[in-house]
Amino acid sequence: MSVKRLKDPDFLDISLKSHSFLEAFAGNKSDACFPELKSTVFCGLPSLWISEEEILSLAAPLKFALVGFFPSRQPNLDSLRRFFFNLKLNGDFSVTQLDPSHVLIKLVKDLDYSRVFYHRSYSVSNYYMKLIKWSPFVDIGVESSVILI
């Protein structure tokens, strides 16, 4: 079993120089990620306004991501990773814990994404897992209305 396919050290794969909060808030014009940060006030607290376009650009590395939901209990992450490894996917993948009943499944290839999402549910180590499509606006507490056609 390839270790590279089971672990995701560069989870978001953002190769930007790290900045302090002050530098980011100052809105350095040379930054390609956020050219202009807009400050505002929300509920009496200082806030940053981030446009939908900026949110979507940050979400680009997760365009082939799915959320696995376990209604009762879930297996450990090693069992989940082994399960996806045994699916013989064409590209790399990673499985990351979101909360006690949800995992994020990040796939690299569109074909793998379609193949895995097509089934919509799996039995992983005798635990039922339901899949939903990930988006930056998904609420994991609400049933998804997106289906594969």
C-alpha positions in Angstrom: 0.0 0.0 0.0 1.5 3.3 -1.0 2.0 5.8 1.8 1.8 8.7 -0.6 -1.8 7.8 -1.5 -2.8 7.5 2.1 -1.5 10.7 3.6 -2.0 14.3 2.4 0.9 16.5 3.8 -0.1 19.4 1.4 -3.8 19.3 2.2 -4.7 22.6 0.6 -1.6 22.8 -1.5 -1.3 26.6 -1.1 2.2 27.7 -1.9 1.9 31.3 -0.7 4.4 33.0 1.7 2.9 33.0 5.1 1.9 36.4 6.5 1.1 37.8 9.9 -2.6 38.9 10.5 -1.4 42.5 10.4 0.3 42.0 7.0 -2.8 40.2 5.6 -5.1 42.9 6.9 -2.9 45.7 5.5 -3.7 44.1 2.1 -0.2 43.9 0.4 -0.9 44.6 -3.2 1.7 42.1 -4.4 -0.4 39.2 -2.9 -2.2 37.3 -5.7 -4.6 35.7 -3.2 -6.3 38.8 -1.7 -5.4 41.9 -3.5 -7.8 44.1 -1.5 -9.1 43.1 1.9 -12.1 45.2 2.9 -12.7 45.8 6.6 -16.2 46.2 7.9 -18.1 45.9 11.2 -20.5 42.9 11.8 -22.6 42.8 15.0 -20.3 45.5 16.5 -17.1 43.6 15.9 -14.4 44.3 13.3 -14.6 41.9 10.3 -13.1 41.2 7.0 -15.3 41.0 3.9 -14.4 38.2 1.5 -16.2 38.1 -1.8 -17.8 34.9 -3.2 -15.2 35.0 -6.0 -12.3 34.9 -3.5 -14.1 32.1 -1.6 -14.4 30.0 -4.8 -10.7 30.6 -5.7 -9.7 29.3 -2.2 -11.9 26.3 -2.7 -10.4 25.3 -6.1 -8.1 22.6 -4.6 -11.3 20.9 -3.2 -13.3 20.8 -6.5 -13.4 17.0 -6.4 -14.1 16.6 -2.7 -16.9 14.7 -1.1 -18.2 14.5 2.5 -18.8 11.1 4.0 -21.6 11.0 6.6 -21.8 8.2 9.2 -25.3 8.3 10.9 -24.3 6.2 13.9 -20.6 5.4 14.4 -17.7 5.5 12.0 -14.6 3.3 11.5 -11.1 4.7 12.3 -9.4 6.8 9.6 -7.0 4.0 8.7 -9.9 1.7 7.8 -11.4 4.5 5.7 -8.1 5.1 3.9 -7.7 1.4 3.3 -11.2 1.2 1.9 -10.5 4.0 -0.6 -7.1 2.5 -1.5 -8.9 -0.8 -2.3 -11.2 1.0 -4.7 -8.2 1.2 -7.1 -8.7 4.9 -7.8 -6.7 6.3 -10.7 -5.5 9.4 -8.8 -4.4 10.3 -5.3 -6.9 10.9 -2.5 -7.0 11.8 1.1 -9.5 11.3 3.9 -9.6 13.8 6.8 -11.8 13.9 9.9 -14.3 16.9 9.9 -16.2 16.0 13.1 -17.3 12.8 14.9 -19.7 11.8 12.1 -18.3 13.4 9.0 -15.1 12.9 6.9 -13.7 14.9 4.0 -12.7 12.8 1.0 -10.4 14.8 -1.3 -10.0 13.2 -4.8 -7.7 14.5 -7.5 -9.3 13.1 -10.7 -12.7 13.9 -12.1 -13.2 10.2 -13.1 -12.5 9.0 -9.6 -14.9 11.7 -8.2 -17.7 10.6 -10.5 -17.1 6.9 -9.8 -17.1 7.3 -6.1 -20.0 9.8 -5.9 -22.1 7.6 -8.3 -22.8 5.0 -5.5 -23.9 7.6 -3.0 -23.4 5.2 -0.1 -21.0 2.5 1.0 -20.5 0.0 3.8 -17.0 0.6 5.2 -16.0 -2.0 7.8 -19.7 -2.7 8.5 -20.5 1.0 9.0 -22.9 2.8 6.7 -21.4 5.9 4.9 -23.5 8.3 2.9 -21.8 10.7 0.5 -22.7 14.3 -0.2 -21.0 16.7 -2.6 -18.7 19.2 -0.9 -18.8 22.9 -1.7 -17.6 26.0 0.2 -21.2 26.7 1.2 -22.2 23.1 2.3 -23.8 22.8 5.7 -23.0 19.3 7.0 -25.9 19.5 9.3 -28.4 19.7 6.4 -29.3 17.0 3.9 -27.8 17.8 0.4 -30.1 18.2 -2.5 -27.3 17.7 -5.1 -27.4 14.4 -7.0 -25.3 13.0 -9.8 -27.1 12.8 -13.2 
